[in-house]
Amino acid sequence: MSMSHLYGRRAAEEEGVEIENFEITDWDLANEFNPDRRRHRQTKEQMTYGIWAEGDSDDERPSFGGKRSKDYTAPVNFVSAGLRKTAVDEKQQREEEEDDSDNSDDDTPSAPLPPRVSITKKLQKGNFRGNQSQRFAGGIQAGQGIGSWEKHTKGIGQRLLQKMGYQPGRGLGKNAQGIVNPIEAKVRKGKGAVGAYGNERTQQSLQDFPVVDSEEEEEKEFQKELGQWRKDPAATGGRKKPKYSYKTVEELKAKGKLAGRSTGASAGELAQVKVIDMTGREQKVYSSYSQMSNKHSMPEEGPPSMSTRDQKGSGFVLPELEHNLQLLIDLTEQDILQSARRLQHEKDVVVSLSHESKALQSRLEEEEDAIHRMEAVLAFVDRFPSGETAPGEGPTLQECVHIFETLQTDYYEEYNTMGLADLAAAVVHPLLKENLFSWDPLKDSSYCLEEVGKWRAILESRNLITGGQDSKMDPYHRLLWEVWVPVMRSSVSGWQPRMVGPMVDCVELWSPLLPLWISDHLLEHLILPRLQREVDTWNPLTDTVPIHSWIHPWLPLLQSRLEPLYAPIRSKLANALQRWHPSDASARLILQPWKDVFTPGAWEAFMVKNIIPKLALCLEELVINPHQQQMEPFHWVIDWEGMLSPSSLVSLLDKNFFPKWLQVLCSWLSNSPNYEEITKWYLGWKTMFSDVLLSQTLIKEKFNEALDIMNRAVSSGMGGYMQPGARENIAYLTQTERRKDFHYEAMQERRDAESVAHRGASTSVPTNFKDLIQTKAEENNIVFMPIVAKRHEGKQLYTFGRIVIYVDRGVVFVQGEKTWVPTSLQSLIDMAK
């Protein structure tokens, strides 16, 4: 027991206060492993006062002072028990005490042990299984009593193990890798914690698990560090080993690169700037900003301790030399960094120059290739004739075609860049003009057609644009305009328009090769004026060649351009028809080809003005005589059925034929006629009309009127004597004619329905009267469109052909001379035609 324990106990006894030491004793360790120690419930006083409660148990933890009355009013004093000694110190102290006790046996009796020690010994020597600690520490001996429990059983465990391949004396497992001997227990030297007495592994564990224990190594390192952390070289008098730091050139370069990235200014500008750093405890001088920035890139060592300073002070100290050496080191580092930068710069320059050299080399190769190609192009160009070349020495037109094709296919860039297409004007034009000099288009229209087609593929397909005055003209167009058009102009000037065949064939043959504007120029400025002059000199009375024979072949080419010729043609035809008689069929032969050429309105107006009056006079001169009828005048009129519109012809017959015809019928029926002859006469006249005329409503009405007259005459007995069977014959004739009309009307309605259904499959059904007018106009090829900004009484005005109309409440109104007249849709169509 230490002096502090004794002093604390003595002081406590003098004061009369019981003080308990909280140190773990042997009694605590022995009683902890005692399973039979008494356990009792706390009393109410113990739960209230805790450790200050009074207790009478004999199993209480023994204290130094024994049982004494406690004064709870006195202050509580805690006495330090000192530091816990290690197991090695306790062992040394125990050996010293034993030696002392042996030496003092002869002189003095041994001092009495403290009560706690005696109680502990009694507990260890007692009969309440006090040897429990011995059983746990080393009671089991290795290899003795193993499997003795088998004597109390029938040996089922051993048999089961043997069935599974177990052999006595060997370990468990497939390869007998199990532990044969039971785990050995090693007795700890003292009663300290685990690991307090060093390694506790047995020989068996080292054999079975030959693994280096990392905990032992950690313990050794910890003990080593624990013993060194308090050591001070100044206190121990030892000398600290100098610590040297080395930097390689690569590390210095890397450090310089990092510093170079962090600094914004270049090294060349700030390399020779002197910098004084006064931010620290000492003033420092740097040769550049980069060196100053490097001071934070690597952590510096902390300030030296006082002992180190004293040690240096007592030793070798030369601050000037250290400063000079540090300055030399810094200068050397700067030289190395600058050399590295220069080397890197030179390497970059080498790389840049290498790339530039490669680029220049490739450009040189391209230029050499371009020079070779240009020389080849010049070789081709030199083959063309020049001013010094004789007329017959240059290449032919076919060779020029081959040269230009080669230039376009093999030297396309040079062909476009240098504008070699302009050579065609200087090279090809003379050759082609020489070939076309003796060409007559009217005799051989296909001459040089193939050659010109080749030049079109060469010059026009690329759509090349040349410079100069004709910058907008294609080389091929220029070739035709300067070479081909003059030849055609001279040919057209000497051409007779009535010899239409050769010229039409020539124009149609060359049209695919001609540009649109050249074709228009040829037709409008060369051919059309010649036709106009020829029409002006044409006389229909004396000219034996019909005008349509040399005008109509130009319709596919000129089309609407011939409109200016139609008015003088109609005027001359009208003058020629002033003395014409319907008996002359030559007029119909001359006018018939123009029916589809003139517009419907112009044709109808021409017929009404020049033909219908002549036919009306012819019908007025017609004498209807049932006994001796002259049919020629009637045939002269009916022959014009295809030339006149149905409405015009019906109107002509209604005014000039049917009145006389019905009058003759009435007079015949009033003079005791022969009804069979009347029937034959009626049927004979009806057969003179075509089905188109018979389908007209007015014609039907006139023939039905004749049947009604005959029926009235038969039923009234007109003429006195009545021929037997006449009434039945007339009734049969009437019924037969009415049946024919009914069948014809039904058939016509069926045709109309089929045509409407056929049109309805492709077009929609009209939903209002305006749509119906539009549909009828489309069927009859009549223009129907609104007139912009034109209204009558708020109604939109429309053009229906050349007629002005408007629609109001499903009624069509046509503009008359003074007022608007309502009309039917069919009448409107007839008027428009």
For each residue, the residues with C-beta under 8 A, 3 or more apart:
1: 5 6 114
2: 5 6 82
3: 6 7
4: 7 8 79 80 81 82
5: 1 2 8 9 21 81 82
6: 1 2 3 9 10
7: 3 4 10 11
8: 4 5 11 12 19 21 79 80 81
9: 5 6 12 13 19 64 65
10: 6 7 13 14
11: 7 8 14 15 79
12: 8 9 15 17 18 19 64 65 77 79
13: 9 10 16 65
14: 10 11
15: 11 12
16: 13 68 71
17: 12 70 71 74 77
18: 12 63 65 68 70
19: 8 9 12 64 65 77 79
20: 63 64
21: 5 8 63 64 79 81
22: 81
23: 81
24: 28 29
25: 28 29 116 120
26: 29 30 117 120 191
27: 30 31 61 62 116 119 120 123
28: 24 25 31 32 61
29: 24 25 26 32 33 191
30: 26 27 33 34 120 123 124 130 133
31: 27 28 34 37 123
32: 28 29
33: 29 30 132 133 136
34: 30 31 37 128 129 130 132
35: 129 132
36: 128 129
37: 31 34 59
38: 57 59
39:
40: 57
41:
42: 46 47
43: 46 47 53 55
44: 47 48
45: 48 49 53 54
46: 42 43 49 50 53 55
47: 42 43 44 50
48: 44 45 53
49: 45 46 52 53
50: 46 47 53
51:
52: 49 70 72
53: 43 45 46 48 49 50
54: 45 70
55: 43 46 60
56:
57: 38 40 60
58:
59: 37 38
60: 55 57
61: 27 28
62: 27 115 116 119
63: 18 20 21 66 116
64: 9 12 19 20 21 114 115 116
65: 9 12 13 18 19 68
66: 63 115
67:
68: 16 18 65
69:
70: 17 18 52 54
71: 16 17 74
72: 52
73:
74: 17 71
75:
76:
77: 12 17 19
78:
79: 4 8 11 12 19 21
80: 4 8
81: 4 5 8 21 22 23
82: 2 4 5
83:
84:
85: 89 90 93
86: 89 90 196
87: 90 91 189 190 192 196 197
88: 91 92
89: 85 86 92 93
90: 85 86 87 93 94 190
91: 87 88 94 95 189 190
92: 88 89 95 96
93: 85 89 90 96 97
94: 90 91 97 98
95: 91 92 98 99
96: 92 93 99 100
97: 93 94 100 101
98: 94 95 101 102
99: 95 96 102 103
100: 96 97 103 104
101: 97 98 104 105 110
102: 98 99 105
103: 99 100 106 107
104: 100 101 107 108 110
105: 101 102 110
106: 103
107: 103 104
108: 104
109:
110: 101 104 105
111:
112:
113: 117 118 121
114: 1 64 117 118
115: 62 64 66 118 119
116: 25 27 62 63 64 119 120
117: 26 113 114 120 121
118: 113 114 115 121 122
119: 27 62 115 116 122 123
120: 25 26 27 30 116 117 123 124
121: 113 117 118 124 125
122: 118 119 125 126
123: 27 30 31 119 120 126 130
124: 30 120 121 130 133
125: 121 122 130
126: 122 123 130
127: 130
128: 34 36
129: 34 35 36 132
130: 30 34 123 124 125 126 127 133
131: 134 135
132: 33 34 35 129 135 136
133: 30 33 124 130 136 137
134: 131 137 138 139
135: 131 132 139 140
136: 33 132 133 139
137: 133 134 185 187 188
138: 134 185 187
139: 134 135 136
140: 135 185
141: 144
142: 181 182 184 204
143: 146 181 182
144: 141
145: 148
146: 143 182
147: 150 158
148: 145 151
149: 152 153
150: 147 153 155 157 158
151: 148
152: 149
153: 149 150 156 157
154:
155: 150 158 159
156: 153 159 160
157: 150 153 160 161
158: 147 150 155 161 162
159: 155 156 162 163
160: 156 157 163 164
161: 157 158 164 166
162: 158 159 165 166 167
163: 159 160
164: 160 161
165: 162 174
166: 161 162 170 172
167: 162 170 176
168:
169: 180
170: 166 167 176 180
171: 176 177 178 179 180
172: 166 176 177 178
173: 176 177 178
174: 165 177
175:
176: 167 170 171 172 173
177: 171 172 173 174
178: 171 172 173
179: 171 182 183 208
180: 169 170 171
181: 142 143 184 204
182: 142 143 146 179
183: 179 204
184: 142 181 202 203 204 205
185: 137 138 140 202
186: 200 201 202
187: 137 138
188: 137 191 192 197 200
189: 87 91 197
190: 87 90 91 196 197
191: 26 29 188
192: 87 188 196 197
193: 196
194: 200
195: 198 200 215 219
196: 86 87 190 192 193
197: 87 188 189 190 192 200
198: 195
199: 213 216
200: 186 188 194 195 197
201: 186 205 206 213
202: 184 185 186 205 206
203: 184 206 207
204: 142 181 183 184 207 208
205: 184 201 202 208 209
206: 201 202 203 209 210
207: 203 204 210
208: 179 204 205
209: 205 206
210: 206 207
211:
212: 216 217
213: 199 201 216 217
214: 217 218
215: 195 218 219
216: 199 212 213 219 220
217: 212 213 214 220 221
218: 214 215 221 222
219: 195 215 216 222 223
220: 216 217 223 224
221: 217 218 224 225
222: 218 219 225 226
223: 219 220 226 227
224: 220 221 227 228
225: 221 222 228 229
226: 222 223 229
227: 223 224 230 231
228: 224 225 231
229: 225 226
230: 227
231: 227 228 235 236
232: 235 236 307
233: 236 237 238 239 240 307 308 311
234: 237 305 307 308 310 311
235: 231 232 307
236: 231 232 233
237: 233 234
238: 233
239: 233 311
240: 233 308 311
241:
242:
243:
244:
245:
246:
247: 251 252 255
248: 251 252
249: 252 253 336 340
250: 253 254
251: 247 248 254 255
252: 247 248 249 255 256 333 336 337
253: 249 250 256 257 336 337 340
254: 250 251 257 258
255: 247 251 252 258 259 294 297 298
256: 252 253 259 260 290 294 336 337 340 341
257: 253 254 260 261
258: 254 255 261 262 297
259: 255 256 262 263 290 293 294 297
260: 256 257 263 267 290 341
261: 257 258
262: 258 259 293
263: 259 260 267 270 289 290 293
264:
265: 269 270 289
266: 269 270
267: 260 263 270 271 288 290 337 338 341
268: 271
269: 265 266
270: 263 265 266 267 273 288 289 290
271: 267 268 288 290 334 338
272: 287 288
273: 270 288 289
274: 285 286 287
275: 285 286 287 288 289 291 292
276: 283 284 285 286
277: 280 283 284 285 286 292 295
278: 283
279:
280: 277 284
281:
282:
283: 276 277 278
284: 276 277 280
285: 274 275 276 277
286: 274 275 276 277 289 291 292 330
287: 272 274 275 291 330 331 334
288: 267 270 271 272 273 275 291 292 334
289: 263 265 270 273 275 286 292 293
290: 256 259 260 263 267 270 271 293 294 337
291: 275 286 287 288 294 295 330 333 334
292: 275 277 286 288 289 295
293: 259 262 263 289 290 296 297
294: 255 256 259 290 291 297 298
295: 277 291 292 300
296: 293
297: 255 258 259 293 294
298: 255 294
299:
300: 295
301:
302:
303:
304: 308 309 312
305: 234 308 309
306: 309 310
307: 232 233 234 235 310 311
308: 233 234 240 304 305 311 312
309: 304 305 306 312 313
310: 234 306 307 313 314
311: 233 234 239 240 307 308 314 315
312: 304 308 309 315 317
313: 309 310 317
314: 310 311
315: 311 312
316:
317: 312 313
318: 321 322
319: 322 323
320: 323 324
321: 318 324 325
322: 318 319 325 326
323: 319 320 326 327
324: 320 321 327 328
325: 321 322 328 329
326: 322 323 329 330
327: 323 324 330 331
328: 324 325 331 332
329: 325 326 332 333
330: 286 287 291 326 327 333 334
331: 287 327 328 334 335
332: 328 329 335 336
333: 252 291 329 330 336 337
334: 271 287 288 291 330 331 337 338
335: 331 332 338 339
336: 249 252 253 256 332 333 339 340
337: 252 253 256 267 290 333 334 340 341
338: 267 271 334 335 341 342
339: 335 336 342 343
340: 249 253 256 336 337 343 344
341: 256 260 267 337 338 344 345
342: 338 339 345 346
343: 339 340 346 347
344: 340 341 347 348
345: 341 342 348 349
346: 342 343 349 350
347: 343 344 350 351
348: 344 345 351 352
349: 345 346 352 353
350: 346 347 353 354
351: 347 348 354 355
352: 348 349 355 356
353: 349 350 356 357
354: 350 351 357 358
355: 351 352 358 359
356: 352 353 359 360
357: 353 354 360 361
358: 354 355 361 362
359: 355 356 362 363
360: 356 357 363 364
361: 357 358 364 365
362: 358 359 365 366
363: 359 360 366 367
364: 360 361 367 368
365: 361 362 368 369
366: 362 363 369 370
367: 363 364 370 371
368: 364 365 371 372
369: 365 366 372 373
370: 366 367 373 374
371: 367 368 374 375
372: 368 369 375 376
373: 369 370 376 377 411 414
374: 370 371 377 378 414
375: 371 372 378 379
376: 372 373 379 380 411
377: 373 374 380 381 407 411 414 415 418 420
378: 374 375 381 382
379: 375 376 382 383
380: 376 377 383 403 406 407
381: 377 378 384 420 423
382: 378 379
383: 379 380 395 399 403
384: 381 394 395 400 403 423 426 427
385: 389 393 394 395 427
386: 389
387:
388:
389: 385 386 393 394
390: 393
391: 394
392:
393: 385 389 390
394: 384 385 389 391 431
395: 383 384 385 399 400 403
396: 399 400 431
397: 400 401 428 431 432 435 451
398: 401 402 451
399: 383 395 396 402 403
400: 384 395 396 397 403 404 427 428 431
401: 397 398 404 405 451 454 455 458
402: 398 399 405 406
403: 380 383 384 395 399 400 406 407
404: 400 401 407 408 420 423 424 458 459
405: 401 402 408 409 458
406: 380 402 403 409 410 411
407: 377 380 403 404 410 411 414 415 420
408: 404 405 411 412 415 458 462
409: 405 406 412
410: 406 407
411: 373 376 377 406 407 408 414 415
412: 408 409 415 416
413: 416 417
414: 373 374 377 407 411 417 418 420
415: 377 407 408 411 412 418 420 421
416: 412 413 419 462 464
417: 413 414
418: 377 414 415
419: 416 422 464 466 467
420: 377 381 404 407 414 415 423
421: 415 424 459 462 464 466 475
422: 419 425 426 466 467 468 475
423: 381 384 404 420 426 427 428
424: 404 421 427 428 429 455 459 475 478 479
425: 422 428 429 475 478 479 482
426: 384 422 423 429 430
427: 384 385 400 423 424 430 431
428: 397 400 423 424 425 431 432 455 479
429: 424 425 426 432 433 479 482 483
430: 426 427 433 434
431: 394 396 397 400 427 428 434 435
432: 397 428 429 435 436 448 451 452 455 479 483 484
433: 429 430 436 437 482 483
434: 430 431 437
435: 397 431 432 439 448 451
436: 432 433 439 447 448 483 484 487
437: 433 434
438:
439: 435 436 444 447 448 487
440: 443 444 491
441: 444 445 447 487 488 491 502 503 506
442: 445 491 495 499 502 503 506
443: 440 502
444: 439 440 441 447
445: 441 442 449 502 505 506 509 510
446: 449 509
447: 436 439 441 444
448: 432 435 436 439 451 452
449: 445 446 452 453 509 510 513
450: 453 454
451: 397 398 401 432 435 448 454 455
452: 432 448 449 455 456 480 484 513
453: 449 450 456 457 513
454: 401 450 451 457 458
455: 401 424 428 432 451 452 458 459 476 479
456: 452 453 459 460 461 476 513
457: 453 454 460 461
458: 401 404 405 408 454 455 461 476
459: 404 421 424 455 456 462 464 474 475 476 479
460: 456 457 463 474 475 476 477
461: 456 457 458
462: 408 416 421 459
463: 460 474
464: 416 419 421 459 474 475
465: 471 472 474
466: 419 421 422 470 471 473 475
467: 419 422 471
468: 422 471
469:
470: 466 473 478
471: 465 466 467 468
472: 465
473: 466 470 477 478 481
474: 459 460 463 464 465 477 478 515
475: 421 422 424 425 459 460 464 466 478 479
476: 455 456 458 459 460 479 480 515
477: 460 473 474 480 481 515 517 518
478: 424 425 470 473 474 475 481 482
479: 424 425 428 429 432 455 459 475 476 482 483 484
480: 452 476 477 483 484 485 513 514 515 518
481: 473 477 478 484 485 518
482: 425 429 433 478 479 485 486
483: 429 432 433 436 479 480 486 487
484: 432 436 452 479 480 481 487 488
485: 480 481 482 488 489 518 521 522
486: 482 483 489 490
487: 436 439 441 483 484 490 491
488: 441 484 485 491 492 522 526
489: 485 486 492 493 526
490: 486 487 493 494
491: 440 441 442 487 488 494 495
492: 488 489 495 503 522 526 527 530
493: 489 490
494: 490 491
495: 442 491 492 499 503 530
496: 499
497: 500 530 531 533 534 550
498: 534 545 549 550
499: 442 495 496 502 503 550
500: 497 503 504 549 550 553 554
501: 504 505 553
502: 441 442 443 445 499 505 506
503: 441 442 492 495 499 500 506 507 527
504: 500 501 507 508 553 554 557
505: 445 501 502 508 509
506: 441 442 445 502 503 509 510
507: 503 504 510 511 522 523 527 557
508: 504 505 511 557
509: 445 446 449 505 506
510: 445 449 506 507 513 514
511: 507 508 514 519 557
512:
513: 449 452 453 456 480 510
514: 480 510 511 518 519 522
515: 474 476 477 480 518 519
516: 519 520
517: 477 520 521
518: 477 480 481 485 514 515 521 522
519: 511 514 515 516 522 523
520: 516 517 523 524
521: 485 517 518 524 525 526
522: 485 488 492 507 514 518 519 525 526 527
523: 507 519 520 526 527 528 557 558 561
524: 520 521 527 528 561
525: 521 522 528 529
526: 488 489 492 521 522 523 529 530
527: 492 503 507 522 523 524 530 531 554 558
528: 523 524 525 531 532 558 561 562
529: 525 526 532 533
530: 492 495 497 526 527 533 534
531: 497 527 528 534 535 551 554 562 565
532: 528 529 535 536 564 565
533: 497 529 530 536 537
534: 497 498 530 531 537 538 550
535: 531 532 538 547 551 565 568 569
536: 532 533 568
537: 533 534
538: 534 535 543 547 569 572
539: 542 543 572
540: 543 547 572 573 576 590
541: 576
542: 539
543: 538 539 540 547
544:
545: 498 549 550
546: 549 589 590 593
547: 535 538 540 543 550 551 569 590
548: 551 552 590 593 594 597
549: 498 500 545 546 552 553
550: 497 498 499 500 534 545 547 553
551: 531 535 547 548 554 555 562 565 569
552: 548 549 555 593 597
553: 500 501 504 549 550 556
554: 500 504 527 531 551 557 558 562
555: 551 552 558 559 562 597
556: 553 559
557: 504 507 508 511 523 554
558: 523 527 528 554 555 561 562
559: 555 556 562
560: 563
561: 523 524 528 558 564
562: 528 531 551 554 555 558 559 565 566
563: 560 566
564: 532 561 567
565: 531 532 535 551 562 568 569
566: 562 563 569 570 597 598 602
567: 564 570 571
568: 535 536 565 571 572
569: 535 538 547 551 565 566 572 573 594
570: 566 567 573 574 598 602 606
571: 567 568 574 575
572: 538 539 540 568 569 575 576
573: 540 569 570 576 577 590 591 594 606 610
574: 570 571 577 578 606 609 610
575: 571 572 578
576: 540 541 572 573 580 587
577: 573 574 580 587 610 611 614
578: 574 575
579:
580: 576 577 584 587 614
581: 584 614 618
582: 614 615 618 633 636 637 640
583: 632 636
584: 580 581 587
585: 588 589 639
586: 589 590
587: 576 577 580 584 590 591 611
588: 585 591 592 639 640 643
589: 546 585 586 592
590: 540 546 547 548 573 586 587 593
591: 573 587 588 594 595 611 643
592: 588 589 595 642 643
593: 546 548 552 590 596 597
594: 548 569 573 591 597 598 603
595: 591 592 598 603 643
596: 593
597: 548 552 555 566 593 594
598: 566 570 594 595 602 603 606
599: 602 603
600: 603 604 801 832 833
601: 604 605 801 802 832 833
602: 566 570 598 599 605 606
603: 594 595 598 599 600 606 607
604: 600 601 607 608 645 648 833
605: 601 602 608 609
606: 570 573 574 598 602 603 609 610 611
607: 603 604 610 611 612 643 644 645 648
608: 604 605 611 612 648
609: 574 605 606 612 613
610: 573 574 577 606 607 613 614
611: 577 587 591 606 607 608 614 615 640 643 644
612: 607 608 609 615 616 644 648 652
613: 609 610 616 617
614: 577 580 581 582 610 611 617 618
615: 582 611 612 618 619 636 637 640 652
616: 612 613 619 620 652 655 656
617: 613 614 620 621
618: 581 582 614 615 621 622 633 636 637
619: 615 616 622 633 634 637 652 653 656 657
620: 616 617 656
621: 617 618 633
622: 618 619 630 633 634 657 660
623: 630
624: 629 660 661 664
625: 628 629 630 664
626: 629 664 668 677 681
627:
628: 625
629: 624 625 626
630: 622 623 625 633
631: 634 635 688
632: 583 635 636
633: 582 618 619 621 622 630 636 637
634: 619 622 631 637 638 657 688
635: 631 632 638 639
636: 582 583 615 618 632 633 639 640
637: 582 615 618 619 633 634 640 652 653
638: 634 635 641 688 689 690
639: 585 588 635 636
640: 582 588 611 615 636 637 643 644 649
641: 638 644 649 690 692 693
642: 592
643: 588 591 592 595 607 611 640
644: 607 611 612 640 641 648 649 652
645: 604 607 648 649 830 833
646: 649 650 692 693 696 830
647: 650 651 830
648: 604 607 608 612 644 645 651 652
649: 640 641 644 645 646 652 653 693
650: 646 647 653 654 693 696 698 699
651: 647 648 654 655
652: 612 615 616 619 637 644 648 649 655 656 657
653: 619 637 649 650 656 657 658 693 699
654: 650 651 657 658 698 702
655: 616 651 652 659
656: 616 619 620 652 653 659 660
657: 619 622 634 652 653 654 660 661
658: 653 654 661 662 702
659: 655 656 662 663
660: 622 624 656 657 663 664
661: 624 657 658 664 665 685 702 706
662: 658 659 665 666 702 705 706 709
663: 659 660 666 667
664: 624 625 626 660 661 667 668
665: 661 662 668 669 678 682 706 709 710
666: 662 663 669 670 709
667: 663 664 670 671
668: 626 664 665 671 673 678
669: 665 666 673 678 709 710 713 718 719
670: 666 667 713 718 719
671: 667 668 719
672: 719 720 721
673: 668 669 677 678 719
674: 677 678 723
675: 678 679 710 714 723 726 729 730
676: 679 680 723 729
677: 626 673 674 680 681
678: 665 668 669 673 674 675 681 682 710
679: 675 676 682 683 729 730 733
680: 676 677 683 684
681: 626 677 678 684 685
682: 665 678 679 685 686 703 706 707 710 733
683: 679 680 686 687
684: 680 681 687 688
685: 661 681 682 688 689
686: 682 683 689 694 703
687: 683 684
688: 631 634 638 684 685
689: 638 685 686 693 694 699
690: 638 641 693 694
691: 694 695 744
692: 641 646 695 696
693: 641 646 649 650 653 689 690 696 699
694: 686 689 690 691 699 700 703 744
695: 691 692 699 700 744 748
696: 646 650 692 693 699 700
697: 700 701
698: 650 654 701 702
699: 650 653 689 693 694 695 696 702 703
700: 694 695 696 697 703 704 741
701: 697 698 704 705
702: 654 658 661 662 698 699 705 706
703: 682 686 694 699 700 706 707 737
704: 700 701 707 708 737 738 741
705: 662 701 702 708 709
706: 661 662 665 682 702 703 709 710
707: 682 703 704 710 711 730 733 734 737
708: 704 705 711 712
709: 662 665 666 669 705 706 712 713
710: 665 669 675 678 682 706 707 713 714 730 733 734
711: 707 708 714 715 730 731 734
712: 708 709 715 716 718
713: 669 670 709 710 716 718 719
714: 675 710 711 717 722 726 727 730 731
715: 711 712 727
716: 712 713
717: 714 720 722
718: 669 670 712 713
719: 669 670 671 672 673 713 722
720: 672 717
721: 672
722: 714 717 719 726 727
723: 674 675 676 726
724:
725: 728 729
726: 675 714 722 723 729 730
727: 714 715 722 730 731
728: 725 731 732
729: 675 676 679 725 726 732 733
730: 675 679 707 710 711 714 726 727 733 734
731: 711 714 727 728 734 735
732: 728 729 735 736
733: 679 682 707 710 729 730 736 737
734: 707 710 711 730 731 737 738
735: 731 732 738 739
736: 732 733 739 740
737: 703 704 707 733 734 740 741
738: 704 734 735 741 742
739: 735 736 742 743
740: 736 737 743 744
741: 700 704 737 738 744 745
742: 738 739 745 746
743: 739 740 746 747
744: 691 694 695 740 741 747 748
745: 741 742 748 749
746: 742 743 749 750
747: 743 744 750 751
748: 695 744 745 751 752
749: 745 746 752 753
750: 746 747 753 754
751: 747 748 754 755
752: 748 749 755 756
753: 749 750 756 757
754: 750 751 757 758
755: 751 752 758 759
756: 752 753 759 760
757: 753 754 760 761
758: 754 755 761 762
759: 755 756 762 763 775 779
760: 756 757 763 764 765
761: 757 758
762: 758 759
763: 759 760 775
764: 760 767
765: 760
766: 769 771 772 774 775
767: 764 771
768: 771 772
769: 766 772 773 807 810
770: 773 774 807
771: 766 767 768 774 775
772: 766 768 769 775 776 825
773: 769 770 776 777 784 800 807 812 825 828
774: 766 770 771 777 778 784
775: 759 763 766 771 772 778 779
776: 772 773 779 780 782 825 829
777: 773 774 780 782 783 784 800
778: 774 775 781 782 784
779: 759 775 776
780: 776 777 829 832 833
781: 778
782: 776 777 778 800 801 829 832 833
783: 777 799 800 801
784: 773 774 777 778 798 799 800
785: 798 799
786: 796 797 798 799
787: 790 796 797 798 799 804
788:
789:
790: 787 796 797
791: 794 795 796 797
792: 795 797 806 820
793:
794: 791
795: 791 792 806 807 808
796: 786 787 790 791 806
797: 786 787 790 791 792 804 805 806
798: 784 785 786 787 804 805 806 807
799: 783 784 785 786 787 802 803 804 805
800: 773 777 782 783 784 803 804 805 828 832
801: 600 601 782 783 831 832 833
802: 601 799 832
803: 799 800 814 815 828 831 832
804: 787 797 798 799 800 814 815
805: 797 798 799 800 812 813 814 815 828
806: 792 795 796 797 798 812 813 820
807: 769 770 773 795 798 810 811 812 813
808: 795 811 813
809:
810: 769 807
811: 807 808 822
812: 773 805 806 807 822 823 824 825 828
813: 805 806 807 808 820 821 822 823
814: 803 804 805 820 821 822 823 828 831
815: 803 804 805 820
816: 819 820 821
817:
818:
819: 816
820: 792 806 813 814 815 816
821: 813 814 816
822: 811 812 813 814
823: 812 813 814 827 828 831
824: 812 827 828
825: 772 773 776 812 828 829
826: 829 830
827: 823 824 830 831
828: 773 800 803 805 812 814 823 824 825 831 832
829: 776 780 782 825 826 832 833
830: 645 646 647 826 827 833
831: 801 803 814 823 827 828
832: 600 601 780 782 800 801 802 803 828 829
833: 600 601 604 645 780 782 801 829 830
